[in-house]
């Protein structure tokens, strides 16, 4: 006895849409916003801090106790940390602003068969 797939017309076809209950058909509400990416903003703060460190190392008067390269290294570490912190604060402020500009949208459930027609 072999088990062949049922090819009778009474079998459920894959294109038949399932019936939605009243609870599933009710529209849902959601909040939509575009949040800023934190890491690029913090990275930009670090890069700007290192650039400021380069300017400080070049424009500062030289000393016999240390070289310009060691001054740049010290300033780069200091200003990179400060720039990263300022970038993080800027990302936090931008995130809070995006919360204020969020929009409420209405979600409606669609069946898969109806989505193919459009």
Residue, then its C-alpha position, 0 to 999 in steps of 0.5 A: x500500500x503506497x501513500x500517494x499525495x491526495x490530488x482530489x479537488x477537495x484537498x486544500x490548495x496552498x492559495x486558499x487564504x485562512x480565515x481571520x478571526x475578529x481579533x486578528x483582523x483588528x488594526x494594531x497601533x505601533x510607533x515608527x521612528x528613525x533612530x540614529x546609529x550610535x557607533x558612527x557618531x561616537x567614532x566621529x567624535x573619536x576621529x575629531x578628537x585625534x585631529x584636535x590632538x594633531x593640531x595641538x601637537x603641531x601648534x604647541x611650542x616644542x620642549x626638550x623633555x619630550x618629542x612632538x610624537x609623544x605629545x601627539x600620543x598623549x593628546x590623542x589618547x586624551x582627546x579621543x576619550x573626550x571626543x568619544x564621550x561628547x559623541x555619545x552625548x550627541x547620539x543620546x540627544x539625537x535619540x531623544x529628539x527622534x523619540x519626540x518626532x516618532x509617528x504612530x502608524x496603524x498596522x493591518x494584517x494581510x493574508x499572503x494571497x492578497x499580497x501577491x496580487x499587488 
